[in-house]
Amino acid sequence: MSVLPPHCSAQRFHEALRLFGSIVGETHVVVSDNELIEYADPFAPGPQEPRFAASAAILPGSVDEIREVLRIARSYRLPLWPVSTGRNYAYGGAAPRLSGSIVVDLRRMNRILEVDETLGYALVEPGVTYFDLHEHLRARGAKLWIDPPAAGWGSVVGNTLERGFGYTPYGDHAAMQCGMEVVLATGDIVRTGMGGIEIGRSWQLYKPGFGPSYDAMFMQSNFGIVTKLGIALMPRPASYLLAHLRFGGEADLEAIVETLRPFKLDETIRNHAVVEGAVRFAAGVSSRGEWYDGQGPMPESAIDAMTKRLGIGRWNLRFGLYGEPEIVEAQFSVVKRAFSRVRGVRIEAARYAGDARPEGGGDRNMAGIPTMTAFRMLDWRGGAGAHVDFSPICPFTGRDAMRQYWLAKTRCAEYGFDYYGGFTAGTRHLHHIVATIFDRDDAGQTDAAGDLLRVLISDARAAGYGQYRTHLAYMDLAAAQYDFNDGALLRLSETIKDTLDPDGILAPGKSGIWPRAWRDRRGYT
Ligand code: ADP
């Protein structure tokens, strides 16, 4: 291995690794540089010297093994970085925030513990991927849908804990989470909500339980290792309709957002509708070189020519309607009427039976089918494609959407990047996701992507917006922006951290939360 845990001699580290091996089995302790590559972030922006490097990885096979691993880590003061499948790409992959941390890779714990078809939920372990759960439901003929995020290969647990989202009416994964089992740094095991009742019959059915509710506390935090997680599953609808609306003007974004909001608020549209910019849409069906091969961002004329040739919009709105065909048709005609007022809009819809499997990744995601087509974006620019995402929350108003769009587009252009973005519709907010795509074999581009992200996050904060999720490199910056009352929120998180994890062994630096033992590392990458 090339990195040691901080403050740990090679001798002590080897001693600890031997102990870890005696718990999880030697073959489940990874130390060779060759194998540790898997735990490096393949999409790291910024300077290319090794940052966020794991010293080792351990793959426990059970909750009991996790508790033993924690016991050893506490006695040797070794920082651990738990991941479920480690596919948190664009935000750090499996790599730890604090270099020298040991990745605790939970992929071996991959049982689907329960599927309840009557009440519509599943209880899964961390290693269960969206593909696994989807296949499991299909194999048993269950009339339930999952809600996959754009890339289906990740885990239900990891994505939900990061507050990821998908595109069916169950797209808000954190909201659909129902009950958790968590191992605390001390080794104590907690079940949240109704799971607190030993012989309980409602763990996945009523999240709050009795008294304070803790589920959200274990999301985007470093307060525990989640070993089981409940997720609500949507009953397969009788039918669904997928709509695609194309808009010709850049400034149409304002009207799109204003027209969409009432339908989200009154739940006519229940899924996470997406408004995609032309470049992001085009990347699903073509590559950049077909349209432009000059330096710098694509000129407007090239974008116009591209949209014409591909028959796509400057903005492309896609949403789904789900249920009995008569209701779906009635909803569609109401929505269509409202959007027809936007000049030049082209409206298309495809209708499916509930068990149909549409073609195309975006459509599949809206039908609860996991895919990997989102990764086509990596070929957009050519070379060794990577991306890092700017992910501010945007109020659901046309004005805010336009403001964030101009802000991002202008800065992207300044640093030589296209605006590769879109908005995913929550109810009162939009997730604005702007991917900075770069060739990681090109040091200039990789550095520029790193700088651009920092500037975008600062610009957004100056305008009153905050990030919902960031890459490891910007976690401290994003956390510092939540600065009400001199950073009371982060102070609270760190008070909780020091209480639950006094040795500071669990994921130091995650979401900007540093335990006392490592607080001097804040800001250093
Ligand atoms: P994916 O499902 O995309 O593979 P990851 O496994 O990379 O997701 O998880 C994303 C992030 O969520 C990790 O970097 C880690 O901070 C956190 N995380 C994932 N799984 C767990 C877990 N079981 N317990 C605690 N934190 C977790």
Boltz pocket constraint, residues with backbone or C-beta under 6 A from the ligand:
constraints:
  - pocket:
      binder: B
      contacts: [[A, 82], [A, 83], [A, 84], [A, 85], [A, 86], [A, 87], [A, 88], [A, 89], [A, 93], [A, 94], [A, 95], [A, 106], [A, 126], [A, 153], [A, 154], [A, 155], [A, 156], [A, 157], [A, 158], [A, 159], [A, 161], [A, 162], [A, 218], [A, 221], [A, 224], [A, 225], [A, 226], [A, 227], [A, 507], [A, 510]]
      max_distance: 6.0
